Amino acid sequence: TPAERANLAGVRHIVLVLSGKGGVGKSTLSTELALALRHAGKRVGILDVDLCGPSIPRMLRVQDSAVHQCDSGWVPVFVGQDKALALMSIGFLLERPDDAVVWRGPKKNALIKQFVTDVAWGELDFLIVDTPPGTSDEHISTVEALRPHQLLGAVLVTTPQ
């Protein structure tokens, strides 16, 4: 719907970071890619859809931040003194940063859709989407929710074994 597209209307490129297994460095790569793009003068956001292991808030040292509401939905957490990097993660919605998220598929899928439609990103050159490990329903939900938007592509993180 047009309302759902509004929050991503100002996002020029979306890049998914994926892998077939855990522990290969997806979150590290997502964070470093976002920081490199930011260093190059781009406006960047990170959407952390790794619901069971939201590590990006800790990597960027904003794990104690809170998400607020505005008329358009959730306002992402802005990182750094210049507030130039926007971040949304379930880590901001947990009571304690180390709380476990034990949800079944439908609830995870609903939150992913909400992250895609209800975060007020504003104007971004790149939105980096850090996905959970493996090839699960969460990946399908993420791609389905982003389907109406122009994806730039995906970065597949692999290891030599």
TORKOL-4160 file (C-alpha; in steps of 0.2 Angstrom, whole numbers, padded with zeros to 4 digits, m for minus):
161
<pt num="1" X="0000" Y="0000" Z="0000"/>
<pt num="2" X="0006" Y="0018" Z="m0002"/>
<pt num="3" X="0006" Y="0021" Z="0017"/>
<pt num="4" X="0018" Y="0006" Z="0019"/>
<pt num="5" X="0030" Y="0012" Z="0005"/>
<pt num="6" X="0030" Y="0030" Z="0013"/>
<pt num="7" X="0044" Y="0026" Z="0026"/>
<pt num="8" X="0055" Y="0018" Z="0013"/>
<pt num="9" X="0051" Y="0031" Z="m0001"/>
<pt num="10" X="0067" Y="0041" Z="0004"/>
<pt num="11" X="0079" Y="0026" Z="0003"/>
<pt num="12" X="0088" Y="0025" Z="m0013"/>
<pt num="13" X="0096" Y="0008" Z="m0011"/>
<pt num="14" X="0093" Y="m0007" Z="0000"/>
<pt num="15" X="0107" Y="m0021" Z="0002"/>
<pt num="16" X="0103" Y="m0037" Z="0011"/>
<pt num="17" X="0118" Y="m0046" Z="0020"/>
<pt num="18" X="0115" Y="m0065" Z="0021"/>
<pt num="19" X="0123" Y="m0081" Z="0024"/>
<pt num="20" X="0119" Y="m0099" Z="0025"/>
<pt num="21" X="0125" Y="m0101" Z="0042"/>
<pt num="22" X="0129" Y="m0092" Z="0058"/>
<pt num="23" X="0145" Y="m0085" Z="0065"/>
<pt num="24" X="0152" Y="m0080" Z="0048"/>
<pt num="25" X="0152" Y="m0061" Z="0051"/>
<pt num="26" X="0136" Y="m0054" Z="0044"/>
<pt num="27" X="0134" Y="m0041" Z="0058"/>
<pt num="28" X="0152" Y="m0036" Z="0057"/>
<pt num="29" X="0151" Y="m0034" Z="0038"/>
<pt num="30" X="0135" Y="m0025" Z="0039"/>
<pt num="31" X="0142" Y="m0013" Z="0052"/>
<pt num="32" X="0158" Y="m0010" Z="0043"/>
<pt num="33" X="0149" Y="m0008" Z="0026"/>
<pt num="34" X="0138" Y="0005" Z="0034"/>
<pt num="35" X="0152" Y="0014" Z="0042"/>
<pt num="36" X="0162" Y="0014" Z="0026"/>
<pt num="37" X="0148" Y="0021" Z="0016"/>
<pt num="38" X="0145" Y="0034" Z="0030"/>
<pt num="39" X="0164" Y="0039" Z="0029"/>
<pt num="40" X="0161" Y="0041" Z="0010"/>
<pt num="41" X="0148" Y="0054" Z="0014"/>
<pt num="42" X="0133" Y="0043" Z="0011"/>
<pt num="43" X="0117" Y="0044" Z="0022"/>
<pt num="44" X="0115" Y="0026" Z="0029"/>
<pt num="45" X="0104" Y="0016" Z="0040"/>
<pt num="46" X="0105" Y="m0002" Z="0046"/>
<pt num="47" X="0090" Y="m0013" Z="0049"/>
<pt num="48" X="0095" Y="m0027" Z="0061"/>
<pt num="49" X="0082" Y="m0041" Z="0057"/>
<pt num="50" X="0092" Y="m0054" Z="0067"/>
<pt num="51" X="0079" Y="m0056" Z="0080"/>
<pt num="52" X="0087" Y="m0069" Z="0090"/>
<pt num="53" X="0104" Y="m0061" Z="0090"/>
<pt num="54" X="0103" Y="m0042" Z="0088"/>
<pt num="55" X="0122" Y="m0038" Z="0090"/>
<pt num="56" X="0123" Y="m0022" Z="0080"/>
<pt num="57" X="0117" Y="m0010" Z="0094"/>
<pt num="58" X="0132" Y="m0017" Z="0105"/>
<pt num="59" X="0144" Y="m0016" Z="0090"/>
<pt num="60" X="0140" Y="0003" Z="0088"/>
<pt num="61" X="0139" Y="0006" Z="0107"/>
<pt num="62" X="0121" Y="0011" Z="0107"/>
<pt num="63" X="0113" Y="m0004" Z="0116"/>
<pt num="64" X="0106" Y="0007" Z="0130"/>
<pt num="65" X="0096" Y="0018" Z="0118"/>
<pt num="66" X="0078" Y="0018" Z="0116"/>
<pt num="67" X="0066" Y="0019" Z="0101"/>
<pt num="68" X="0053" Y="0033" Z="0101"/>
<pt num="69" X="0037" Y="0035" Z="0091"/>
<pt num="70" X="0033" Y="0049" Z="0079"/>
<pt num="71" X="0018" Y="0051" Z="0067"/>
<pt num="72" X="0026" Y="0040" Z="0054"/>
<pt num="73" X="0030" Y="0026" Z="0066"/>
<pt num="74" X="0046" Y="0022" Z="0075"/>
<pt num="75" X="0061" Y="0034" Z="0075"/>
<pt num="76" X="0077" Y="0024" Z="0072"/>
<pt num="77" X="0092" Y="0027" Z="0084"/>
<pt num="78" X="0105" Y="0038" Z="0077"/>
<pt num="79" X="0123" Y="0034" Z="0080"/>
<pt num="80" X="0138" Y="0045" Z="0083"/>
<pt num="81" X="0140" Y="0064" Z="0087"/>
<pt num="82" X="0134" Y="0069" Z="0070"/>
<pt num="83" X="0119" Y="0057" Z="0071"/>
<pt num="84" X="0123" Y="0051" Z="0053"/>
<pt num="85" X="0120" Y="0033" Z="0055"/>
<pt num="86" X="0102" Y="0027" Z="0058"/>
<pt num="87" X="0099" Y="0010" Z="0066"/>
<pt num="88" X="0083" Y="m0001" Z="0070"/>
<pt num="89" X="0085" Y="m0017" Z="0080"/>
<pt num="90" X="0074" Y="m0028" Z="0091"/>
<pt num="91" X="0088" Y="m0025" Z="0104"/>
<pt num="92" X="0081" Y="m0008" Z="0107"/>
<pt num="93" X="0064" Y="m0015" Z="0111"/>
<pt num="94" X="0070" Y="m0028" Z="0124"/>
<pt num="95" X="0069" Y="m0024" Z="0143"/>
<pt num="96" X="0087" Y="m0030" Z="0145"/>
<pt num="97" X="0099" Y="m0030" Z="0130"/>
<pt num="98" X="0104" Y="m0049" Z="0134"/>
<pt num="99" X="0086" Y="m0055" Z="0135"/>
<pt num="100" X="0082" Y="m0070" Z="0123"/>
<pt num="101" X="0069" Y="m0068" Z="0110"/>
<pt num="102" X="0060" Y="m0085" Z="0109"/>
<pt num="103" X="0046" Y="m0082" Z="0096"/>
<pt num="104" X="0037" Y="m0093" Z="0084"/>
<pt num="105" X="0037" Y="m0089" Z="0065"/>
<pt num="106" X="0021" Y="m0078" Z="0064"/>
<pt num="107" X="0026" Y="m0066" Z="0078"/>
<pt num="108" X="0044" Y="m0065" Z="0070"/>
<pt num="109" X="0037" Y="m0062" Z="0053"/>
<pt num="110" X="0025" Y="m0049" Z="0059"/>
<pt num="111" X="0039" Y="m0039" Z="0068"/>
<pt num="112" X="0050" Y="m0040" Z="0052"/>
<pt num="113" X="0035" Y="m0033" Z="0042"/>
<pt num="114" X="0033" Y="m0019" Z="0055"/>
<pt num="115" X="0052" Y="m0015" Z="0054"/>
<pt num="116" X="0050" Y="m0013" Z="0035"/>
<pt num="117" X="0034" Y="m0003" Z="0035"/>
<pt num="118" X="0034" Y="0007" Z="0052"/>
<pt num="119" X="0052" Y="0014" Z="0054"/>
<pt num="120" X="0053" Y="0032" Z="0049"/>
<pt num="121" X="0070" Y="0032" Z="0040"/>
<pt num="122" X="0069" Y="0048" Z="0031"/>
<pt num="123" X="0082" Y="0051" Z="0017"/>
<pt num="124" X="0095" Y="0038" Z="0015"/>
<pt num="125" X="0107" Y="0033" Z="0001"/>
<pt num="126" X="0108" Y="0015" Z="0008"/>
<pt num="127" X="0099" Y="0004" Z="0020"/>
<pt num="128" X="0109" Y="m0011" Z="0025"/>
<pt num="129" X="0098" Y="m0026" Z="0031"/>
<pt num="130" X="0107" Y="m0038" Z="0043"/>
<pt num="131" X="0098" Y="m0054" Z="0042"/>
<pt num="132" X="0098" Y="m0069" Z="0054"/>
<pt num="133" X="0109" Y="m0084" Z="0050"/>
<pt num="134" X="0103" Y="m0098" Z="0039"/>
<pt num="135" X="0089" Y="m0099" Z="0026"/>
<pt num="136" X="0073" Y="m0097" Z="0037"/>
<pt num="137" X="0056" Y="m0089" Z="0036"/>
<pt num="138" X="0063" Y="m0073" Z="0042"/>
<pt num="139" X="0073" Y="m0071" Z="0026"/>
<pt num="140" X="0057" Y="m0075" Z="0015"/>
<pt num="141" X="0047" Y="m0062" Z="0026"/>
<pt num="142" X="0061" Y="m0049" Z="0024"/>
<pt num="143" X="0062" Y="m0051" Z="0005"/>
<pt num="144" X="0043" Y="m0051" Z="0003"/>
<pt num="145" X="0041" Y="m0035" Z="0014"/>
<pt num="146" X="0055" Y="m0027" Z="0003"/>
<pt num="147" X="0048" Y="m0033" Z="m0014"/>
<pt num="148" X="0039" Y="m0017" Z="m0018"/>
<pt num="149" X="0055" Y="m0007" Z="m0015"/>
<pt num="150" X="0070" Y="m0007" Z="m0027"/>
<pt num="151" X="0083" Y="m0018" Z="m0019"/>
<pt num="152" X="0101" Y="m0015" Z="m0025"/>
<pt num="153" X="0106" Y="m0032" Z="m0021"/>
<pt num="154" X="0113" Y="m0044" Z="m0008"/>
<pt num="155" X="0130" Y="m0048" Z="0000"/>
<pt num="156" X="0132" Y="m0066" Z="0003"/>
<pt num="157" X="0145" Y="m0069" Z="0017"/>
<pt num="158" X="0154" Y="m0086" Z="0016"/>
<pt num="159" X="0168" Y="m0095" Z="0024"/>
<pt num="160" X="0181" Y="m0107" Z="0016"/>
<pt num="161" X="0175" Y="m0123" Z="0023"/>
